[in-house]
Amino acid sequence: MKDFQFLFNQMSETCFKSCVSSFLSRDMSTEEAQCIQNCSSKHINANHRIMEIFMEVQPAINRRNMEELRRAQSTLEAAQNEQNF
């Protein structure tokens, strides 16, 4: 949840800084509103794509980490067996 809030705040700040240029009116202009819509859509679409890739890659990373842990455990067990003899 914390990461989601950080990402949302970062996106909001980026889009606001790049789209809102005037504080002369209380309301946003049509151009500013459209710019913010486009900017936020791009950020959301990019985030979805990143998450899709992460979901594809994460199982392979988990398998590799488990294999490394098994190897380390085997090495430790072998070292303990040598010490016992």
Gaussian input, Z-matrix of N, CA and C with variables (Angstrom, degrees):
# hf/3-21g

backbone

0 1
 N
 C     1     B1
 C     2     B2     1     A1
 N     3     B3     2     A2     1     D1
 C     4     B4     3     A3     2     D2
 C     5     B5     4     A4     3     D3
 N     6     B6     5     A5     4     D4
 C     7     B7     6     A6     5     D5
 C     8     B8     7     A7     6     D6
 N     9     B9     8     A8     7     D7
 C    10    B10     9     A9     8     D8
 C    11    B11    10    A10     9     D9
 N    12    B12    11    A11    10    D10
 C    13    B13    12    A12    11    D11
 C    14    B14    13    A13    12    D12
 N    15    B15    14    A14    13    D13
 C    16    B16    15    A15    14    D14
 C    17    B17    16    A16    15    D15
 N    18    B18    17    A17    16    D16
 C    19    B19    18    A18    17    D17
 C    20    B20    19    A19    18    D18
 N    21    B21    20    A20    19    D19
 C    22    B22    21    A21    20    D20
 C    23    B23    22    A22    21    D21
 N    24    B24    23    A23    22    D22
 C    25    B25    24    A24    23    D23
 C    26    B26    25    A25    24    D24
 N    27    B27    26    A26    25    D25
 C    28    B28    27    A27    26    D26
 C    29    B29    28    A28    27    D27
 N    30    B30    29    A29    28    D28
 C    31    B31    30    A30    29    D29
 C    32    B32    31    A31    30    D30
 N    33    B33    32    A32    31    D31
 C    34    B34    33    A33    32    D32
 C    35    B35    34    A34    33    D33
 N    36    B36    35    A35    34    D34
 C    37    B37    36    A36    35    D35
 C    38    B38    37    A37    36    D36
 N    39    B39    38    A38    37    D37
 C    40    B40    39    A39    38    D38
 C    41    B41    40    A40    39    D39
 N    42    B42    41    A41    40    D40
 C    43    B43    42    A42    41    D41
 C    44    B44    43    A43    42    D42
 N    45    B45    44    A44    43    D43
 C    46    B46    45    A45    44    D44
 C    47    B47    46    A46    45    D45
 N    48    B48    47    A47    46    D46
 C    49    B49    48    A48    47    D47
 C    50    B50    49    A49    48    D48
 N    51    B51    50    A50    49    D49
 C    52    B52    51    A51    50    D50
 C    53    B53    52    A52    51    D51
 N    54    B54    53    A53    52    D52
 C    55    B55    54    A54    53    D53
 C    56    B56    55    A55    54    D54
 N    57    B57    56    A56    55    D55
 C    58    B58    57    A57    56    D56
 C    59    B59    58    A58    57    D57
 N    60    B60    59    A59    58    D58
 C    61    B61    60    A60    59    D59
 C    62    B62    61    A61    60    D60
 N    63    B63    62    A62    61    D61
 C    64    B64    63    A63    62    D62
 C    65    B65    64    A64    63    D63
 N    66    B66    65    A65    64    D64
 C    67    B67    66    A66    65    D65
 C    68    B68    67    A67    66    D66
 N    69    B69    68    A68    67    D67
 C    70    B70    69    A69    68    D68
 C    71    B71    70    A70    69    D69
 N    72    B72    71    A71    70    D70
 C    73    B73    72    A72    71    D71
 C    74    B74    73    A73    72    D72
 N    75    B75    74    A74    73    D73
 C    76    B76    75    A75    74    D74
 C    77    B77    76    A76    75    D75
 N    78    B78    77    A77    76    D76
 C    79    B79    78    A78    77    D77
 C    80    B80    79    A79    78    D78
 N    81    B81    80    A80    79    D79
 C    82    B82    81    A81    80    D80
 C    83    B83    82    A82    81    D81
 N    84    B84    83    A83    82    D82
 C    85    B85    84    A84    83    D83
 C    86    B86    85    A85    84    D84
 N    87    B87    86    A86    85    D85
 C    88    B88    87    A87    86    D86
 C    89    B89    88    A88    87    D87
 N    90    B90    89    A89    88    D88
 C    91    B91    90    A90    89    D89
 C    92    B92    91    A91    90    D90
 N    93    B93    92    A92    91    D91
 C    94    B94    93    A93    92    D92
 C    95    B95    94    A94    93    D93
 N    96    B96    95    A95    94    D94
 C    97    B97    96    A96    95    D95
 C    98    B98    97    A97    96    D96
 N    99    B99    98    A98    97    D97
 C   100   B100    99    A99    98    D98
 C   101   B101   100   A100    99    D99
 N   102   B102   101   A101   100   D100
 C   103   B103   102   A102   101   D101
 C   104   B104   103   A103   102   D102
 N   105   B105   104   A104   103   D103
 C   106   B106   105   A105   104   D104
 C   107   B107   106   A106   105   D105
 N   108   B108   107   A107   106   D106
 C   109   B109   108   A108   107   D107
 C   110   B110   109   A109   108   D108
 N   111   B111   110   A110   109   D109
 C   112   B112   111   A111   110   D110
 C   113   B113   112   A112   111   D111
 N   114   B114   113   A113   112   D112
 C   115   B115   114   A114   113   D113
 C   116   B116   115   A115   114   D114
 N   117   B117   116   A116   115   D115
 C   118   B118   117   A117   116   D116
 C   119   B119   118   A118   117   D117
 N   120   B120   119   A119   118   D118
 C   121   B121   120   A120   119   D119
 C   122   B122   121   A121   120   D120
 N   123   B123   122   A122   121   D121
 C   124   B124   123   A123   122   D122
 C   125   B125   124   A124   123   D123
 N   126   B126   125   A125   124   D124
 C   127   B127   126   A126   125   D125
 C   128   B128   127   A127   126   D126
 N   129   B129   128   A128   127   D127
 C   130   B130   129   A129   128   D128
 C   131   B131   130   A130   129   D129
 N   132   B132   131   A131   130   D130
 C   133   B133   132   A132   131   D131
 C   134   B134   133   A133   132   D132
 N   135   B135   134   A134   133   D133
 C   136   B136   135   A135   134   D134
 C   137   B137   136   A136   135   D135
 N   138   B138   137   A137   136   D136
 C   139   B139   138   A138   137   D137
 C   140   B140   139   A139   138   D138
 N   141   B141   140   A140   139   D139
 C   142   B142   141   A141   140   D140
 C   143   B143   142   A142   141   D141
 N   144   B144   143   A143   142   D142
 C   145   B145   144   A144   143   D143
 C   146   B146   145   A145   144   D144
 N   147   B147   146   A146   145   D145
 C   148   B148   147   A147   146   D146
 C   149   B149   148   A148   147   D147
 N   150   B150   149   A149   148   D148
 C   151   B151   150   A150   149   D149
 C   152   B152   151   A151   150   D150
 N   153   B153   152   A152   151   D151
 C   154   B154   153   A153   152   D152
 C   155   B155   154   A154   153   D153
 N   156   B156   155   A155   154   D154
 C   157   B157   156   A156   155   D155
 C   158   B158   157   A157   156   D156
 N   159   B159   158   A158   157   D157
 C   160   B160   159   A159   158   D158
 C   161   B161   160   A160   159   D159
 N   162   B162   161   A161   160   D160
 C   163   B163   162   A162   161   D161
 C   164   B164   163   A163   162   D162
 N   165   B165   164   A164   163   D163
 C   166   B166   165   A165   164   D164
 C   167   B167   166   A166   165   D165
 N   168   B168   167   A167   166   D166
 C   169   B169   168   A168   167   D167
 C   170   B170   169   A169   168   D168
 N   171   B171   170   A170   169   D169
 C   172   B172   171   A171   170   D170
 C   173   B173   172   A172   171   D171
 N   174   B174   173   A173   172   D172
 C   175   B175   174   A174   173   D173
 C   176   B176   175   A175   174   D174
 N   177   B177   176   A176   175   D175
 C   178   B178   177   A177   176   D176
 C   179   B179   178   A178   177   D177
 N   180   B180   179   A179   178   D178
 C   181   B181   180   A180   179   D179
 C   182   B182   181   A181   180   D180
 N   183   B183   182   A182   181   D181
 C   184   B184   183   A183   182   D182
 C   185   B185   184   A184   183   D183
 N   186   B186   185   A185   184   D184
 C   187   B187   186   A186   185   D185
 C   188   B188   187   A187   186   D186
 N   189   B189   188   A188   187   D187
 C   190   B190   189   A189   188   D188
 C   191   B191   190   A190   189   D189
 N   192   B192   191   A191   190   D190
 C   193   B193   192   A192   191   D191
 C   194   B194   193   A193   192   D192
 N   195   B195   194   A194   193   D193
 C   196   B196   195   A195   194   D194
 C   197   B197   196   A196   195   D195
 N   198   B198   197   A197   196   D196
 C   199   B199   198   A198   197   D197
 C   200   B200   199   A199   198   D198
 N   201   B201   200   A200   199   D199
 C   202   B202   201   A201   200   D200
 C   203   B203   202   A202   201   D201
 N   204   B204   203   A203   202   D202
 C   205   B205   204   A204   203   D203
 C   206   B206   205   A205   204   D204
 N   207   B207   206   A206   205   D205
 C   208   B208   207   A207   206   D206
 C   209   B209   208   A208   207   D207
 N   210   B210   209   A209   208   D208
 C   211   B211   210   A210   209   D209
 C   212   B212   211   A211   210   D210
 N   213   B213   212   A212   211   D211
 C   214   B214   213   A213   212   D212
 C   215   B215   214   A214   213   D213
 N   216   B216   215   A215   214   D214
 C   217   B217   216   A216   215   D215
 C   218   B218   217   A217   216   D216
 N   219   B219   218   A218   217   D217
 C   220   B220   219   A219   218   D218
 C   221   B221   220   A220   219   D219
 N   222   B222   221   A221   220   D220
 C   223   B223   222   A222   221   D221
 C   224   B224   223   A223   222   D222
 N   225   B225   224   A224   223   D223
 C   226   B226   225   A225   224   D224
 C   227   B227   226   A226   225   D225
 N   228   B228   227   A227   226   D226
 C   229   B229   228   A228   227   D227
 C   230   B230   229   A229   228   D228
 N   231   B231   230   A230   229   D229
 C   232   B232   231   A231   230   D230
 C   233   B233   232   A232   231   D231
 N   234   B234   233   A233   232   D232
 C   235   B235   234   A234   233   D233
 C   236   B236   235   A235   234   D234
 N   237   B237   236   A236   235   D235
 C   238   B238   237   A237   236   D236
 C   239   B239   238   A238   237   D237
 N   240   B240   239   A239   238   D238
 C   241   B241   240   A240   239   D239
 C   242   B242   241   A241   240   D240
 N   243   B243   242   A242   241   D241
 C   244   B244   243   A243   242   D242
 C   245   B245   244   A244   243   D243
 N   246   B246   245   A245   244   D244
 C   247   B247   246   A246   245   D245
 C   248   B248   247   A247   246   D246
 N   249   B249   248   A248   247   D247
 C   250   B250   249   A249   248   D248
 C   251   B251   250   A250   249   D249
 N   252   B252   251   A251   250   D250
 C   253   B253   252   A252   251   D251
 C   254   B254   253   A253   252   D252

   B1=1.4561
   B2=1.5284
   B3=1.3356
   B4=1.4594
   B5=1.5327
   B6=1.3413
   B7=1.4615
   B8=1.5261
   B9=1.3327
   B10=1.4624
   B11=1.5248
   B12=1.3243
   B13=1.4662
   B14=1.5230
   B15=1.3384
   B16=1.4629
   B17=1.5217
   B18=1.3337
   B19=1.4557
   B20=1.5270
   B21=1.3272
   B22=1.4594
   B23=1.5308
   B24=1.3296
   B25=1.4660
   B26=1.5158
   B27=1.3165
   B28=1.4644
   B29=1.5295
   B30=1.3383
   B31=1.4533
   B32=1.5310
   B33=1.3237
   B34=1.4656
   B35=1.5135
   B36=1.3162
   B37=1.4705
   B38=1.5206
   B39=1.3256
   B40=1.4638
   B41=1.5163
   B42=1.3152
   B43=1.4674
   B44=1.5280
   B45=1.3274
   B46=1.4584
   B47=1.5259
   B48=1.3333
   B49=1.4613
   B50=1.5263
   B51=1.3310
   B52=1.4614
   B53=1.5276
   B54=1.3292
   B55=1.4713
   B56=1.5254
   B57=1.3197
   B58=1.4612
   B59=1.5222
   B60=1.3198
   B61=1.4624
   B62=1.5223
   B63=1.3163
   B64=1.4575
   B65=1.5251
   B66=1.3217
   B67=1.4594
   B68=1.5320
   B69=1.3346
   B70=1.4604
   B71=1.5242
   B72=1.3058
   B73=1.4605
   B74=1.5197
   B75=1.3053
   B76=1.4673
   B77=1.5222
   B78=1.3266
   B79=1.4531
   B80=1.5286
   B81=1.3360
   B82=1.4623
   B83=1.5189
   B84=1.3238
   B85=1.4614
   B86=1.5309
   B87=1.3075
   B88=1.4664
   B89=1.5199
   B90=1.3317
   B91=1.4645
   B92=1.5236
   B93=1.3327
   B94=1.4692
   B95=1.5312
   B96=1.3021
   B97=1.4686
   B98=1.5334
   B99=1.3281
   B100=1.4723
   B101=1.5279
   B102=1.3108
   B103=1.4610
   B104=1.5272
   B105=1.3195
   B106=1.4635
   B107=1.5290
   B108=1.3145
   B109=1.4660
   B110=1.5246
   B111=1.3293
   B112=1.4722
   B113=1.5202
   B114=1.3246
   B115=1.4676
   B116=1.5284
   B117=1.3089
   B118=1.4608
   B119=1.5281
   B120=1.3207
   B121=1.4695
   B122=1.5191
   B123=1.3259
   B124=1.4691
   B125=1.5230
   B126=1.3197
   B127=1.4656
   B128=1.5278
   B129=1.3115
   B130=1.4664
   B131=1.5226
   B132=1.3203
   B133=1.4627
   B134=1.5292
   B135=1.3206
   B136=1.4669
   B137=1.5211
   B138=1.3246
   B139=1.4640
   B140=1.5340
   B141=1.3109
   B142=1.4665
   B143=1.5267
   B144=1.3129
   B145=1.4768
   B146=1.5241
   B147=1.3060
   B148=1.4659
   B149=1.5191
   B150=1.3218
   B151=1.4636
   B152=1.5282
   B153=1.3163
   B154=1.4609
   B155=1.5223
   B156=1.3185
   B157=1.4677
   B158=1.5190
   B159=1.3177
   B160=1.4580
   B161=1.5267
   B162=1.3267
   B163=1.4617
   B164=1.5322
   B165=1.3177
   B166=1.4600
   B167=1.5258
   B168=1.3167
   B169=1.4619
   B170=1.5282
   B171=1.2995
   B172=1.4664
   B173=1.5244
   B174=1.3380
   B175=1.4661
   B176=1.5352
   B177=1.3184
   B178=1.4751
   B179=1.5237
   B180=1.3157
   B181=1.4617
   B182=1.5262
   B183=1.3134
   B184=1.4685
   B185=1.5188
   B186=1.3380
   B187=1.4718
   B188=1.5185
   B189=1.3272
   B190=1.4645
   B191=1.5226
   B192=1.3250
   B193=1.4673
   B194=1.5234
   B195=1.3294
   B196=1.4628
   B197=1.5282
   B198=1.3241
   B199=1.4646
   B200=1.5316
   B201=1.3093
   B202=1.4651
   B203=1.5231
   B204=1.3293
   B205=1.4654
   B206=1.5289
   B207=1.3186
   B208=1.4737
   B209=1.5229
   B210=1.3388
   B211=1.4711
   B212=1.5205
   B213=1.3212
   B214=1.4663
   B215=1.5259
   B216=1.3191
   B217=1.4606
   B218=1.5305
   B219=1.3133
   B220=1.4685
   B221=1.5153
   B222=1.3179
   B223=1.4645
   B224=1.5200
   B225=1.3122
   B226=1.4650
   B227=1.5251
   B228=1.3244
   B229=1.4665
   B230=1.5266
   B231=1.3253
   B232=1.4674
   B233=1.5231
   B234=1.3258
   B235=1.4674
   B236=1.5242
   B237=1.3153
   B238=1.4795
   B239=1.5191
   B240=1.3280
   B241=1.4623
   B242=1.5305
   B243=1.3157
   B244=1.4654
   B245=1.5187
   B246=1.3231
   B247=1.4715
   B248=1.5272
   B249=1.3105
   B250=1.4632
   B251=1.5267
   B252=1.3129
   B253=1.4672
   B254=1.4583
   A1=110.09
   A2=114.85
   A3=120.22
   A4=110.76
   A5=116.75
   A6=121.08
   A7=111.20
   A8=116.32
   A9=120.17
   A10=110.75
   A11=116.98
   A12=120.39
   A13=111.11
   A14=116.38
   A15=119.96
   A16=109.86
   A17=116.97
   A18=121.56
   A19=111.24
   A20=116.88
   A21=121.12
   A22=111.05
   A23=117.02
   A24=120.41
   A25=111.49
   A26=116.61
   A27=120.46
   A28=110.58
   A29=116.73
   A30=120.97
   A31=110.45
   A32=116.90
   A33=120.75
   A34=111.23
   A35=116.31
   A36=120.35
   A37=111.16
   A38=116.84
   A39=120.90
   A40=111.00
   A41=116.41
   A42=120.12
   A43=111.30
   A44=117.02
   A45=120.15
   A46=110.43
   A47=116.78
   A48=120.24
   A49=112.43
   A50=116.40
   A51=118.12
   A52=113.38
   A53=118.10
   A54=119.67
   A55=114.63
   A56=117.26
   A57=119.91
   A58=108.31
   A59=115.01
   A60=118.89
   A61=113.47
   A62=117.53
   A63=119.73
   A64=109.93
   A65=114.55
   A66=120.36
   A67=110.67
   A68=116.11
   A69=121.06
   A70=112.34
   A71=116.53
   A72=120.90
   A73=109.45
   A74=113.95
   A75=119.65
   A76=111.20
   A77=117.22
   A78=122.97
   A79=110.64
   A80=114.07
   A81=118.68
   A82=109.46
   A83=115.49
   A84=119.26
   A85=108.47
   A86=115.68
   A87=121.03
   A88=110.39
   A89=116.86
   A90=121.34
   A91=110.92
   A92=116.18
   A93=120.28
   A94=110.92
   A95=116.53
   A96=120.64
   A97=110.46
   A98=116.84
   A99=120.42
   A100=110.45
   A101=117.29
   A102=121.62
   A103=110.47
   A104=116.88
   A105=120.68
   A106=110.28
   A107=117.25
   A108=121.01
   A109=111.00
   A110=116.67
   A111=120.96
   A112=111.60
   A113=116.06
   A114=121.34
   A115=110.79
   A116=117.23
   A117=119.93
   A118=110.86
   A119=117.46
   A120=120.25
   A121=111.10
   A122=116.11
   A123=119.74
   A124=110.98
   A125=117.30
   A126=120.90
   A127=111.30
   A128=116.31
   A129=120.31
   A130=110.64
   A131=117.24
   A132=120.60
   A133=111.40
   A134=116.89
   A135=120.20
   A136=110.49
   A137=117.07
   A138=121.01
   A139=110.67
   A140=117.52
   A141=120.67
   A142=110.45
   A143=116.53
   A144=120.51
   A145=110.57
   A146=116.58
   A147=120.67
   A148=110.34
   A149=116.92
   A150=120.43
   A151=111.56
   A152=118.14
   A153=121.04
   A154=110.65
   A155=115.88
   A156=120.33
   A157=110.13
   A158=117.07
   A159=121.39
   A160=110.29
   A161=116.80
   A162=120.71
   A163=111.17
   A164=118.03
   A165=121.75
   A166=111.53
   A167=116.86
   A168=122.10
   A169=112.79
   A170=117.93
   A171=121.90
   A172=114.04
   A173=120.91
   A174=119.02
   A175=112.89
   A176=117.68
   A177=120.55
   A178=110.67
   A179=117.00
   A180=120.93
   A181=109.94
   A182=116.95
   A183=120.63
   A184=111.50
   A185=117.49
   A186=120.96
   A187=110.97
   A188=116.34
   A189=120.34
   A190=111.04
   A191=116.70
   A192=120.18
   A193=111.64
   A194=117.42
   A195=120.78
   A196=110.81
   A197=116.99
   A198=120.27
   A199=110.81
   A200=116.79
   A201=120.23
   A202=111.12
   A203=117.14
   A204=120.37
   A205=111.19
   A206=117.04
   A207=120.45
   A208=110.92
   A209=116.21
   A210=119.67
   A211=111.08
   A212=116.37
   A213=119.76
   A214=110.49
   A215=116.45
   A216=120.21
   A217=110.48
   A218=117.58
   A219=120.93
   A220=111.24
   A221=116.53
   A222=121.11
   A223=110.60
   A224=117.15
   A225=120.95
   A226=111.55
   A227=116.71
   A228=120.35
   A229=110.86
   A230=117.20
   A231=120.73
   A232=110.31
   A233=116.76
   A234=120.38
   A235=110.63
   A236=117.85
   A237=121.40
   A238=110.57
   A239=117.46
   A240=120.59
   A241=110.66
   A242=117.57
   A243=121.28
   A244=111.15
   A245=116.48
   A246=120.16
   A247=110.70
   A248=117.81
   A249=121.33
   A250=111.93
   A251=118.29
   A252=119.88
   A253=111.22
   D1=-40.41
   D2=179.58
   D3=-61.52
   D4=-42.96
   D5=178.74
   D6=-64.77
   D7=-39.58
   D8=178.35
   D9=-62.29
   D10=-44.77
   D11=179.74
   D12=-63.77
   D13=-40.50
   D14=178.34
   D15=-61.93
   D16=-46.38
   D17=-179.74
   D18=-61.88
   D19=-44.01
   D20=178.98
   D21=-62.43
   D22=-45.07
   D23=179.56
   D24=-64.39
   D25=-39.59
   D26=179.07
   D27=-64.80
   D28=-43.74
   D29=178.39
   D30=-63.12
   D31=-44.75
   D32=-179.74
   D33=-60.44
   D34=-44.63
   D35=-179.07
   D36=-65.24
   D37=-44.01
   D38=-179.83
   D39=-61.73
   D40=-48.08
   D41=-178.83
   D42=-66.75
   D43=-39.84
   D44=179.40
   D45=-62.64
   D46=-46.84
   D47=-178.54
   D48=-63.57
   D49=-35.85
   D50=-177.26
   D51=-85.69
   D52=-18.01
   D53=-174.01
   D54=-109.14
   D55=-35.33
   D56=-175.46
   D57=-92.75
   D58=118.50
   D59=-175.11
   D60=-117.23
   D61=-13.73
   D62=-175.18
   D63=-134.92
   D64=138.46
   D65=176.80
   D66=-113.93
   D67=25.74
   D68=-178.49
   D69=-77.07
   D70=-19.15
   D71=-178.54
   D72=-126.23
   D73=151.83
   D74=179.19
   D75=-71.48
   D76=-30.58
   D77=-178.98
   D78=-97.94
   D79=154.22
   D80=175.32
   D81=-78.96
   D82=148.23
   D83=175.73
   D84=-74.82
   D85=165.68
   D86=178.50
   D87=-61.01
   D88=-39.77
   D89=179.74
   D90=-64.67
   D91=-42.12
   D92=179.22
   D93=-65.22
   D94=-42.85
   D95=179.72
   D96=-63.73
   D97=-42.19
   D98=178.79
   D99=-66.47
   D100=-40.17
   D101=178.11
   D102=-61.41
   D103=-45.11
   D104=179.53
   D105=-64.62
   D106=-40.37
   D107=177.30
   D108=-60.47
   D109=-47.32
   D110=179.56
   D111=-64.38
   D112=-44.36
   D113=-178.68
   D114=-62.67
   D115=-48.48
   D116=-178.54
   D117=-66.42
   D118=-35.97
   D119=177.08
   D120=-62.59
   D121=-42.56
   D122=178.52
   D123=-62.40
   D124=-43.89
   D125=179.49
   D126=-64.05
   D127=-42.76
   D128=-179.54
   D129=-65.67
   D130=-44.43
   D131=178.62
   D132=-63.28
   D133=-40.99
   D134=177.77
   D135=-63.80
   D136=-42.10
   D137=179.33
   D138=-63.62
   D139=-40.63
   D140=178.13
   D141=-62.77
   D142=-41.69
   D143=179.81
   D144=-64.84
   D145=-43.27
   D146=178.16
   D147=-60.72
   D148=-42.91
   D149=179.12
   D150=-65.23
   D151=-36.89
   D152=176.66
   D153=-61.66
   D154=-45.65
   D155=179.21
   D156=-64.43
   D157=-42.65
   D158=178.58
   D159=-58.94
   D160=-43.19
   D161=-179.80
   D162=-64.62
   D163=-31.39
   D164=177.44
   D165=-74.09
   D166=-39.42
   D167=-173.10
   D168=-85.80
   D169=-30.60
   D170=-173.89
   D171=-57.17
   D172=-43.23
   D173=178.51
   D174=-59.37
   D175=-38.77
   D176=177.95
   D177=-65.30
   D178=-39.71
   D179=177.93
   D180=-64.36
   D181=-42.70
   D182=178.43
   D183=-62.53
   D184=-42.70
   D185=178.09
   D186=-61.11
   D187=-45.11
   D188=179.85
   D189=-61.69
   D190=-43.13
   D191=178.63
   D192=-63.39
   D193=-40.02
   D194=178.59
   D195=-65.34
   D196=-40.16
   D197=177.71
   D198=-63.31
   D199=-41.51
   D200=178.02
   D201=-64.03
   D202=-39.88
   D203=177.53
   D204=-65.30
   D205=-40.98
   D206=177.95
   D207=-62.44
   D208=-43.78
   D209=178.31
   D210=-62.45
   D211=-42.95
   D212=179.37
   D213=-64.14
   D214=-40.38
   D215=178.63
   D216=-65.12
   D217=-41.97
   D218=177.73
   D219=-62.21
   D220=-41.08
   D221=178.46
   D222=-63.20
   D223=-43.51
   D224=178.53
   D225=-64.78
   D226=-41.85
   D227=178.62
   D228=-64.13
   D229=-40.77
   D230=178.42
   D231=-64.16
   D232=-41.22
   D233=178.98
   D234=-64.97
   D235=-38.86
   D236=178.02
   D237=-66.69
   D238=-40.20
   D239=179.38
   D240=-64.97
   D241=-38.54
   D242=177.65
   D243=-64.98
   D244=-38.74
   D245=179.85
   D246=-68.56
   D247=-33.09
   D248=-179.04
   D249=-72.66
   D250=-23.01
   D251=-179.76
   D252=-96.62

